[in-house]
């Protein structure tokens, strides 16, 4: 603004002298500012709640990545994979007896295929592993104890509740089998068994004509003189108790090879 004043009061007749004085503008009005309670971010600005949430999320992600890379987690994954493989794909079995000599010796280990296995896939001559067709009474375990025992079986730290068996399929569902003068007959025709030794062949014994029930198979050990099988002891084996087919011998190294 400009201020106007009279320069000389005594000189009334003199023309007015106009002096201009520039005044400083008034400072703008500011409302009082309350002190902020927000945390100060590293860049000098106030940290928003969303920043804190982002940081917490990043910390959780980092902790998750550290756990995934930790030894306990890797061990857990390895055990889980081993159990899944054992349950659904392949399982190793130890041969505890002489019932399959000379095909399998005591102490041999075989791989048994379970992948896509179906009872209808069983063929004569297959070497199969099956659950005890006459299982004993299972011990009374709590839910947690049962799960722990199952996990122990999965990683080989616990024995199965009932013994598993390994034998060769001789008779298929609906077939009639007979053993006469140490010769096995299927539907009246002699069975060619190249996997037997002469000693085993002469130990077949005798068996009256027997029809294999539907859904079951007639099994025998290759060591016919020393095998509890479908001739006596076990009876025929339900297909739903077949675990899988033994397809390769993996131990000891001198025995490694396929199982015919």
Wavefront OBJ file of the C-alpha trace (Angstrom):
o trace
v 0.000 0.000 0.000
v 1.081 3.602 -0.362
v 0.736 6.116 2.463
v -0.218 9.667 1.522
v 0.782 12.662 3.791
v 1.162 16.395 3.571
v 4.823 17.407 3.193
v 4.605 20.975 4.491
v 1.687 22.082 6.688
v 2.725 25.800 6.562
v 2.613 25.939 2.836
v -1.072 25.510 2.477
v -1.081 27.055 -0.891
v 1.664 24.856 -2.156
v 0.578 21.891 -4.120
v 0.471 18.703 -2.172
v 3.575 16.631 -2.236
v 2.766 13.021 -2.382
v 5.326 10.736 -0.815
v 4.995 7.056 -1.334
v 6.216 4.538 1.318
v 6.056 0.917 0.539
v 4.975 -1.126 3.505
v 5.897 -4.816 4.098
v 2.940 -7.182 3.501
v 1.567 -8.865 6.609
v 2.779 -12.418 7.099
v 0.234 -15.058 6.033
v -1.837 -16.554 8.805
v -0.987 -20.097 9.829
v -3.058 -22.245 12.116
v -1.178 -23.752 15.063
v 0.457 -27.061 14.168
v 0.093 -29.928 16.598
v 3.265 -31.959 17.164
v 3.187 -35.205 15.175
v 3.282 -38.529 16.955
v 4.128 -40.438 13.789
v 7.503 -42.137 13.556
v 9.989 -40.450 11.265
v 10.882 -42.471 8.236
v 14.525 -42.679 7.111
v 13.855 -40.130 4.321
v 12.669 -37.538 6.833
v 8.930 -37.951 6.208
v 6.394 -39.308 8.640
v 5.970 -43.104 8.476
v 2.459 -44.173 7.604
v 0.692 -47.211 9.140
v 0.822 -48.880 5.732
v 4.620 -48.554 5.813
v 4.688 -50.464 9.107
v 2.439 -53.191 7.654
v 4.683 -53.500 4.595
v 7.738 -53.804 6.804
v 6.048 -56.472 8.954
v 5.078 -58.379 5.821
v 8.645 -58.212 4.521
v 9.940 -59.503 7.857
v 7.498 -62.417 7.779
v 8.492 -63.246 4.205
v 12.155 -63.154 5.178
v 11.530 -65.435 8.172
v 9.582 -67.824 5.928
v 12.431 -67.972 3.420
v 14.916 -68.650 6.218
v 12.752 -71.526 7.525
v 12.341 -73.038 4.061
v 16.108 -73.061 3.676
v 16.723 -74.475 7.160
v 17.929 -77.992 7.915
v 14.789 -79.064 9.871
v 12.575 -78.113 6.949
v 14.765 -79.964 4.444
v 14.744 -83.057 6.675
v 10.962 -82.861 6.934
v 10.612 -82.626 3.145
v 12.998 -85.557 2.640
v 11.005 -87.721 5.073
v 7.713 -86.743 3.462
v 9.023 -87.590 -0.009
v 10.444 -90.906 1.230
v 7.113 -91.874 2.796
v 5.162 -90.898 -0.320
v 7.540 -92.850 -2.566
v 7.338 -95.890 -0.267
v 3.566 -95.709 -0.092
v 2.737 -95.130 -3.751
v 5.732 -95.809 -6.001
v 8.561 -98.148 -4.966
v 9.467 -99.941 -1.765
v 12.552 -101.944 -0.861
v 12.097 -105.322 0.816
v 14.548 -107.519 2.702
v 14.440 -111.282 2.087
v 14.425 -112.992 5.509
v 13.996 -116.672 4.566
v 15.032 -119.362 2.086
v 11.580 -119.869 0.540
v 12.623 -118.246 -2.788
v 16.090 -119.805 -3.167
v 17.807 -119.786 -5.646
v 15.960 -116.819 -7.189
v 16.352 -114.815 -3.966
v 18.817 -115.560 -1.193
v 18.544 -114.676 2.478
v 19.708 -111.081 2.932
v 18.903 -110.003 -0.619
v 17.013 -106.750 -1.109
v 14.544 -106.132 -3.890
v 12.591 -103.177 -5.217
v 8.843 -103.681 -5.432
v 6.827 -101.555 -7.846
v 3.564 -100.080 -6.548
v 3.079 -97.339 -9.129
v -0.196 -97.783 -11.014
v -0.346 -101.326 -9.626
v -3.655 -103.097 -9.990
v -4.529 -106.608 -8.910
v -5.628 -107.293 -12.463
v -2.034 -106.769 -13.596
v -0.828 -109.944 -11.872
v 0.407 -112.588 -14.296
v 1.599 -116.131 -13.856
v 5.272 -116.212 -12.975
v 5.283 -112.761 -11.301
v 7.148 -112.529 -8.018
v 4.861 -110.568 -5.725
v 4.967 -109.171 -2.214
v 1.745 -109.395 -0.256
v 0.410 -108.829 3.202
v -0.218 -111.788 5.470
v -3.556 -113.205 4.267
v -4.179 -114.427 7.819
v -3.165 -111.384 9.874
v -2.954 -111.455 13.625
v -4.788 -109.087 15.927
v -3.366 -105.558 15.838
v -2.258 -103.914 19.093
v -4.556 -101.298 20.587
v -2.954 -97.919 19.822
v -4.175 -94.370 20.206
v -4.576 -92.156 17.144
v -1.256 -90.379 17.714
v 0.565 -93.647 18.414
v -0.840 -95.184 15.222
v 0.339 -92.222 13.138
v 3.824 -92.351 14.688
v 4.055 -96.086 14.048
v 2.965 -95.570 10.427
v 5.636 -92.903 9.996
v 8.197 -95.238 11.571
v 7.292 -97.948 9.068
v 7.601 -95.407 6.267
v 11.221 -94.613 7.114
v 12.194 -98.114 8.201
v 12.378 -97.484 11.963
v 9.438 -99.718 12.884
v 8.413 -103.212 11.820
v 5.026 -103.820 10.155
v 2.286 -105.094 12.441
v 2.057 -108.293 10.360
v 4.750 -109.989 8.294
v 4.782 -109.506 4.532
v 5.528 -112.413 2.186
v 7.207 -112.785 -1.195
v 6.223 -115.677 -3.489
v 5.697 -116.536 -7.147
v 2.252 -116.493 -8.767
v 1.353 -119.972 -10.057
v -2.433 -120.068 -10.391
v -4.721 -117.214 -11.466
v -8.332 -116.527 -10.411
v -10.741 -119.205 -11.591
v -8.012 -121.678 -12.672
v -7.781 -125.258 -11.441
v -4.367 -126.299 -10.137
v -3.174 -129.798 -9.353
v 0.201 -131.249 -8.316
v 0.780 -134.901 -9.142
v 4.079 -136.778 -8.984
v 5.844 -133.442 -8.255
v 4.518 -131.899 -11.476
v 2.297 -128.789 -11.352
v -0.721 -128.858 -13.669
v -2.831 -125.834 -14.616
v -6.153 -126.768 -16.210
v -4.732 -130.261 -16.782
v -1.567 -129.045 -18.564
v 1.917 -129.357 -17.030
v 3.463 -126.037 -16.075
v 6.931 -125.181 -17.384
v 8.967 -123.787 -14.464
v 12.511 -122.971 -15.658
v 13.262 -121.048 -12.438
v 13.256 -124.258 -10.345
v 16.268 -126.364 -9.485
v 15.999 -130.139 -9.870
v 15.884 -130.465 -6.102
v 12.979 -128.017 -5.898
v 11.188 -129.713 -8.777
v 11.297 -133.009 -6.917
v 9.840 -131.374 -3.795
v 6.557 -130.086 -5.234
v 4.598 -132.748 -3.380
v 1.027 -133.569 -4.298
v -2.112 -131.460 -4.349
v -5.640 -132.471 -5.175
v -7.301 -130.447 -7.944
v -8.082 -127.026 -6.441
v -9.931 -124.140 -8.058
v -8.509 -120.692 -7.278
v -11.301 -118.400 -6.013
v -12.161 -115.260 -7.965
v -10.111 -112.266 -6.844
v -7.317 -114.471 -5.472
v -4.087 -116.105 -6.668
v -2.278 -119.343 -5.878
v 1.369 -118.697 -4.891
v 4.386 -120.905 -4.241
v 7.990 -120.353 -3.226
v 10.757 -121.371 -5.634
v 12.305 -123.485 -2.881
v 9.431 -125.952 -2.931
v 10.803 -128.116 -0.140
v 11.089 -125.168 2.271
v 8.201 -122.791 1.609
v 4.958 -122.158 3.444
v 2.664 -121.109 0.599
v -0.743 -121.771 -0.960
v -0.178 -125.531 -0.813
v -0.286 -125.367 2.965
v -0.025 -122.645 5.545
v -1.087 -119.520 3.665
v -3.853 -120.603 1.320
v -4.722 -118.525 -1.709
v -3.933 -114.780 -1.570
v -6.614 -112.084 -2.125
v -5.517 -109.597 -4.775
v -6.351 -106.687 -2.484
v -3.538 -107.864 -0.205
v -0.928 -107.732 -2.963
v 1.497 -104.857 -2.287
v 3.338 -104.936 -5.592
v 5.638 -106.784 -7.992
v 9.317 -107.407 -7.278
v 11.113 -106.324 -10.445
v 14.794 -105.859 -9.595
v 17.300 -107.211 -7.096
v 19.375 -104.323 -5.720
v 21.594 -105.919 -3.037
v 24.155 -107.365 -2.702
v 26.043 -106.061 -5.760
v 26.888 -109.591 -6.886
v 23.161 -110.380 -7.174
v 21.985 -107.174 -8.857
v 19.648 -107.799 -11.770
v 16.080 -108.202 -12.944
v 13.646 -110.714 -11.476
v 11.890 -112.827 -14.079
l 1 2 3 4 5 6 7 8 9 10 11 12 13 14 15 16 17 18 19 20 21 22 23 24 25 26 27 28 29 30 31 32 33 34 35 36 37 38 39 40 41 42 43 44 45 46 47 48 49 50 51 52 53 54 55 56 57 58 59 60 61 62 63 64 65 66 67 68 69 70 71 72 73 74 75 76 77 78 79 80 81 82 83 84 85 86 87 88 89 90 91 92 93 94 95 96 97 98 99 100 101 102 103 104 105 106 107 108 109 110 111 112 113 114 115 116 117 118 119 120 121 122 123 124 125 126 127 128 129 130 131 132 133 134 135 136 137 138 139 140 141 142 143 144 145 146 147 148 149 150 151 152 153 154 155 156 157 158 159 160 161 162 163 164 165 166 167 168 169 170 171 172 173 174 175 176 177 178 179 180 181 182 183 184 185 186 187 188 189 190 191 192 193 194 195 196 197 198 199 200 201 202 203 204 205 206 207 208 209 210 211 212 213 214 215 216 217 218 219 220 221 222 223 224 225 226 227 228 229 230 231 232 233 234 235 236 237 238 239 240 241 242 243 244 245 246 247 248 249 250 251 252 253 254 255 256 257 258 259 260
